[in-house]
Amino acid sequence: MMAEKKNKPTEAELNILTILWEQGPSSVRIVNAELNKMRSVGYTTTLKQLQIMHEKGLVSRVNDGRTHIYTAERGKEETQKQLLDRLLDAAFGGSASKLVMQVLGNHKSSRKELEEIKKLIQKLEEDHS
């Protein structure tokens, strides 16, 4: 359990992972430039965050001359699933229906989103038949 907690990305780390998922393998300079589109972040801060993420196993690092190139170790979907599973257990006692009811009750869903949810429910019902 300790190793799993150690690999849980923080919000700042999720921002970096999102950049790596979208941009692909990137240097500190590229990650920092993308972060600065969201908020002002110093180069050394970005470098330190990437070094910590490397120690945690969230990113891998290779040398390209004098530049380090960082890559997300896990895919976006795998990371989202891990975070969602943890949230589901911690905040909703493992109940997917409580989570869905909370989300739908607190978020105004578009007609398109509701149609997608209905299709997913129908597919799940068919799979359980």
C-alpha positions as MATLAB code, in Angstrom:
seq = 'MMAEKKNKPTEAELNILTILWEQGPSSVRIVNAELNKMRSVGYTTTLKQLQIMHEKGLVSRVNDGRTHIYTAERGKEETQKQLLDRLLDAAFGGSASKLVMQVLGNHKSSRKELEEIKKLIQKLEEDHS';
ca = [
       0.000    0.000    0.000;
       2.865    2.374    0.738;
       4.312    1.991   -2.773;
       0.883    2.722   -4.274;
       0.538    5.923   -2.215;
       4.059    6.970   -3.164;
       3.095    6.797   -6.846;
      -0.049    8.888   -6.449;
       0.463   12.043   -8.517;
      -0.197   15.430   -6.931;
      -2.226   18.067   -8.780;
       0.989   19.734  -10.027;
       2.303   16.347  -11.162;
      -0.973   15.648  -12.982;
      -0.514   18.926  -14.869;
       2.934   17.735  -15.986;
       1.642   14.264  -16.874;
      -1.113   15.849  -18.982;
       1.533   17.794  -20.900;
       3.589   14.633  -21.447;
       0.488   12.721  -22.612;
      -0.364   15.485  -25.086;
       3.156   16.431  -26.239;
       4.855   13.059  -25.955;
       8.420   12.740  -24.615;
       9.583   16.251  -23.725;
      12.476   18.226  -22.289;
      12.190   20.282  -19.102;
      12.144   23.416  -21.268;
       9.124   22.193  -23.270;
       7.233   21.104  -20.133;
       8.019   24.427  -18.463;
       6.812   26.420  -21.504;
       3.515   24.488  -21.490;
       3.073   24.954  -17.716;
       3.637   28.690  -18.149;
       0.614   28.816  -20.463;
      -1.459   27.885  -17.370;
       0.420   29.767  -14.644;
       3.849   31.240  -14.017;
       6.313   28.485  -13.074;
      10.086   28.803  -12.893;
      12.334   26.473  -14.877;
      14.049   25.163  -11.736;
      10.670   24.403  -10.150;
       9.660   22.360  -13.193;
      13.028   20.587  -13.179;
      12.677   19.707   -9.475;
       9.111   18.436   -9.999;
      10.250   16.213  -12.868;
      13.159   14.887  -10.764;
      10.746   14.008   -7.931;
       8.340   12.397  -10.417;
      11.265   10.339  -11.769;
      12.096    9.169   -8.216;
       8.431    8.243   -7.700;
       8.378    6.257  -10.941;
       5.785    8.523  -12.585;
       8.120    9.447  -15.449;
      11.153    7.924  -17.116;
      14.161    9.955  -18.198;
      16.737    9.518  -20.944;
      19.693   11.688  -21.880;
      19.698   13.329  -25.288;
      23.078   15.029  -25.253;
      22.954   17.510  -22.395;
      19.139   17.462  -22.301;
      16.963   15.081  -20.311;
      13.850   13.857  -22.108;
      10.966   12.825  -19.829;
       8.175   10.391  -20.674;
       5.059    9.479  -18.656;
       5.474    5.939  -17.287;
       1.744    5.203  -17.310;
      -0.896    6.090  -19.847;
      -3.606    8.640  -19.180;
      -6.383    6.031  -18.913;
      -4.410    3.868  -16.467;
      -3.665    6.890  -14.262;
      -7.290    8.058  -14.377;
      -8.482    4.567  -13.426;
      -6.048    4.405  -10.494;
      -7.138    7.828   -9.203;
     -10.822    7.040   -9.721;
     -10.520    3.695   -7.903;
      -8.871    5.452   -4.960;
     -11.535    8.187   -4.900;
     -14.313    5.616   -5.187;
     -12.985    3.649   -2.196;
     -12.050    6.653   -0.041;
     -15.011    8.962   -0.609;
     -17.862    6.695   -1.699;
     -17.225    3.438    0.179;
     -16.584    1.645   -3.111;
     -20.074    2.457   -4.420;
     -20.002    3.438   -8.092;
     -23.692    4.381   -7.975;
     -23.089    6.894   -5.142;
     -20.254    8.442   -7.152;
     -22.362    8.688  -10.322;
     -25.350   10.119   -8.439;
     -23.110   12.741   -6.804;
     -21.548   13.731  -10.121;
     -24.870   13.917  -11.972;
     -26.485   15.805   -9.098;
     -23.730   18.430   -8.918;
     -22.909   18.825  -12.600;
     -25.210   20.053  -15.360;
     -24.727   17.434  -18.040;
     -25.280   18.259  -21.689;
     -27.841   16.342  -23.710;
     -24.937   14.654  -25.554;
     -23.300   13.570  -22.267;
     -26.595   12.137  -21.019;
     -27.026   10.194  -24.279;
     -23.496    8.778  -23.897;
     -24.275    7.785  -20.300;
     -27.509    6.068  -21.411;
     -25.634    4.136  -24.122;
     -23.007    3.041  -21.605;
     -25.696    1.863  -19.176;
     -27.439   -0.077  -21.965;
     -24.140   -1.709  -22.964;
     -23.388   -2.635  -19.342;
     -26.883   -4.106  -18.947;
     -26.435   -6.173  -22.134;
     -23.032   -7.413  -20.937;
     -24.577   -8.549  -17.617;
     -27.470  -10.415  -19.295;
];
